[in-house]
Amino acid sequence: MTPQTITASSAGTWQLGDLTVNRLGFGAMRLTGSGPFDLGTPSERERALGVLRRAVELGVNHIDTAAFYFSSLRSANELINTALAPYPEDLVITTKVGPGRDSGGEWWWAEPAQLRGQVEENLRQLGRDHLDVVNLRNNRPAVEPFVERFGALAELREAGLIRHLGVSNASAEQLAAAQAVAPVVCVQNRFGIGATAEQREVLRICGEQGVAFVPFFAIAGEGREGGAGGAEDQAVLDIAAAHGASAAQVRLAWTLQQGPHVLAIPGTGNPDHLVENLAAGALRLTGEELARLDAI
Ligand SMILES: NC(=O)c1ccc[n+]([C@@H]2O[C@H](COP(=O)([O-])OP(=O)(O)OC[C@H]3O[C@@H](n4cnc5c(N)ncnc54)[C@H](OP(=O)(O)O)[C@@H]3O)[C@@H](O)[C@H]2O)c1
């Protein structure tokens, strides 16, 4: 594939509420250091800023971030602000709340009353007066605590701090319960080749309802926070070779071909990977190839 000529619009667009985004977006979690939550090894600042600027030049208008994406010296939100503000009119920045990290990097989880502080932290860091999309990141199977927090976010939406709401790491039951409180424009869940029946079911429900489904770890797979780089499945390698593509591109293309409502937010701090990932939007896998990948 000749990646330089392909931009983020090659996989088409989708609506997040009244906001139109290219289906191929960008995840900011990999910008801050060698491991996403590694306080010790910050990324090279100019390189990270360059990746963000290049992404937007190549048509990315959907960036996923969080205030808790930081290393000892880099904050994803600060990098986004520095690289891209004043923001392009069409840029949609999606952030997520629920989890928090204190200044030493220790994790904590917000009670409903603490969500406003997390939203305001994102507003300050991004330099905005409202957030385009905020996902409530879930961390447990119970429905009630999740809905209680979602209700607190719905109030912040009513107050004008947030334009649209989404949910993350949510089950079908939690999604339905949230939708009874306020509209949900996207579901950001773990998904990729090898997805479980339960993961596929949430994707299917989103498709039926016209809700965006936004997978994370679509490239990293089982490598999760540790990133890509483990042994690759032979079917992925064979199909990549047949298209003159990389394994990461095949993983992204498979994900995008699961439905028009599926958006991609591949994460990278590497400018070459950025270009390669955007080019995956133009890669079309055959029915036979999709079936072979489905079987993994
Ligand atoms: N809601 C949630 O709970 C949640 C959880 C995790 C992530 N997220 C969001 O989802 C986004 C995507 O997830 P992710 O970044 O964890 O995983 P990912 O996009 O599946 O994969 C990123 C990993 O793959 C590598 N990579 C990226 N492009 C590559 C390429 N073309 N060739 C080879 N390696 C490549 C990256 O390393 P390099 O930097 O070296 O390219 C990194 O290790 C995140 O950035 C974040 O915004 C959300």
The ligand as an ORCA input file, in Angstrom:
! r2SCAN-3c Opt
* xyz 0 1
  N     -11.577      3.059     27.386
  C     -10.554      2.345     27.769
  O     -10.594      1.648     28.774
  C      -9.296      2.353     26.950
  C      -8.286      1.429     27.237
  C      -7.152      1.458     26.457
  C      -7.025      2.377     25.429
  N      -8.005      3.274     25.172
  C      -7.915      4.233     24.052
  O      -7.861      3.481     22.861
  C      -6.713      3.837     22.087
  C      -6.206      2.604     21.345
  O      -5.747      1.649     22.258
  P      -4.181      1.389     22.497
  O      -3.393      2.574     22.093
  O      -4.060      0.905     23.875
  O      -3.891      0.129     21.621
  P      -3.839     -0.116     20.030
  O      -4.212      1.073     19.261
  O      -4.561     -1.370     19.820
  O      -2.290     -0.441     19.844
  C      -1.291      0.437     20.252
  C      -0.011     -0.363     20.348
  O       0.333     -0.862     19.068
  C       1.505     -0.221     18.581
  N       1.219      0.178     17.204
  C       0.359      1.127     16.772
  N       0.341      1.189     15.437
  C       1.211      0.247     15.005
  C       1.642     -0.172     13.732
  N       1.163      0.379     12.613
  N       2.547     -1.175     13.644
  C       3.038     -1.757     14.763
  N       2.685     -1.395     16.012
  C       1.772     -0.401     16.126
  C       1.759      0.948     19.495
  O       3.135      1.181     19.662
  P       3.870      2.460     18.968
  O       3.556      3.629     19.834
  O       5.292      2.061     18.986
  O       3.314      2.581     17.587
  C       1.162      0.451     20.803
  O       2.049     -0.427     21.454
  C      -5.741      4.379     23.132
  O      -4.710      5.151     22.560
  C      -6.665      5.112     24.053
  O      -6.953      6.404     23.533
  C      -9.159      3.257     25.915
*
